[in-house]
Each structure stands twice: as structure tokens, then as C-alpha cells.
Amino acid sequence: MGQPTRLHPTALVVEDDADQRFLVAALLEETGFAVVECESAEAAMAVLENVGDRVSMIFSDIRLPGTLDGVDLAQVVQDRFPEITMIVTSGSPGDRLDHLPHEATYMAKPWLAINILTAAERSLLQHGHA
């Protein structure tokens, strides 16, 4: 999908399921976000290291390949990038929700497209892009 630009707020979609990642990215692009897709929390952290100042929103699955999951990513984002809107999703989060930062939003799967669009619009308003 798109590369981060200064003209559009940027969202990261962190999901190892390619179909779901594509769907969320397409929905976010409809609301005006430039979208960067990542398959793991480690890949998302690499993007944040390079262009974290341009990222307004992260939408991440909890269960991801690698050593970090979506909750770990949310904790790092809260500590280092507290201005970023963080949404995590899962169909079976287990006890990981107990470790989710208070500022992060949990969205259960299956979610509806309108839930993604509403969250995106809220993030754009919060960051002064609407």
C-alpha cells in the first residue's frame, strides 16, 4: 500500500493474515490515511523507528508471528509514542487483554467494516486531520 507522506496521516496495519491486512488497509485508505502494512510487531517497530512521527494510528492483531505480539507492541507504543491511536484486535485474546495498556482500544473479531471506519475517523479528528 502507500508509503508514509507528510500530506496524509499514516496508519500501520499489523496483521499476519494477508486478506485481513488488505481489507483493513483498504478501509483506512478510504478515510484518508496513507497505510503501511506489516506482518509482525517487529516490522511495525522498524517502521516506527524510521517514521514514528508521521504515524497517527496502529491497527494490530494480538496474535502475531515473532517474539512480540500486538499487546507488546501496544505497550511499546504507549511508552514511546503515546500520541498514536492504538487499536488491537483478536478473535481469541486469552489473558493478553490483562496486559493491554489502558489507552489502547480492543476490538473483538469478527469486527464490522463500520467499526474500522469509525475508529479511523475518531483518530483523524483526534490528530487534527479531519
Beta strands, then each sheet from edge to edge (+ up, - down):
strand 1: 10-14
strand 2: 34-38
strand 3: 55-61
strand 4: 85-90
strand 5: 105-108
sheet 1: 2+ 1+ 3+ 4+ 5+
end
